[in-house]
């Protein structure tokens, strides 16, 4: 059996890659990323020394992906970073290339709410369309799939929110209000992806991945303030105020206007609608799917808080400084 992990240069795909190296031999693994030149040469060498095949697979290049995926039987597909129709095309390219390469099982990283018609977060149309395409393909062709719908990541609130506050005289601005939500740790998401890659779940099944302890952003802000000893203060905003807050920090409203000088990788339309989903209670849903897949409870924010102490100790203000 050969396994393919896309996005091995990223925080989520990188975690899945590391997990799989602990589960199977390196010669059973194909690691891909959109630009192999972005990988540190020493990392590539370390992987290749273990027998891993490291290949370039850009989501805009179907032929390149088909070649990169050759020989693999199960693939983990991390979603692209763009928002809008371009991302849907990219995901279709990945699915098409996977099938053309002979892949028999596709695992797709979607977003919580993609199957819920009353949810209107900015990124959801991309995932809803991608899921529909994947499932329609699977109904016609000889492959199976899993969809993992991740809730918002805990790490975003211990990195991005902290960075924005560091740039704003410790103002933790958001339109999430007093809403609670059930965010997940990226380590838990990666562990679930690993379980799915290894076939430890039902095929053609969707999994909603959430924590089991609802928490508010005010509570996270207060945890960071206590832990850091710094005067982080939670400031609820309405949608327009939050957009202005993000505009003033140089964050583009859509990914088409993204520039590398922005402090975070996300666009403000994404952030405002996600936070609005927290305010309305849409992200405060408890699923036990992580426990089903892993045989343990998911982590809570308190479990990973110390991992990100450098964010306030070093006054981090840009995504390139995140580690």
Secondary structure, 3 states (H helix, E strand, C coil): CCEEECCCCCHHHHHHHHHHHCCCCHHHEEEEECCHHHCCHHHHHHHHHCCCEEEECCCCCHHHHHHHCCCCCEEEECCCCCCCHHHHHHHHHHHHHHHHCCCCEEEEEEECCCCCCCCCCCCHHHHHHHHHHHHHHHHHCCCEEEEEEECCEHHHHHCHHHHHHHCCCCEEEECCCCCEECCECHHHHHHHHHHHHCCCCCCCEEEEECCCCCEEHHHHHHHHHHHHCCCCEEEECCHHHHHHHHHHCCCCCCHHHCCCCCCCCCCHHHHHHHHHHHHCCCCCCCCCHHHHHHCCCCCCHHHHHHHHCHHHHCCCCCHHHCC
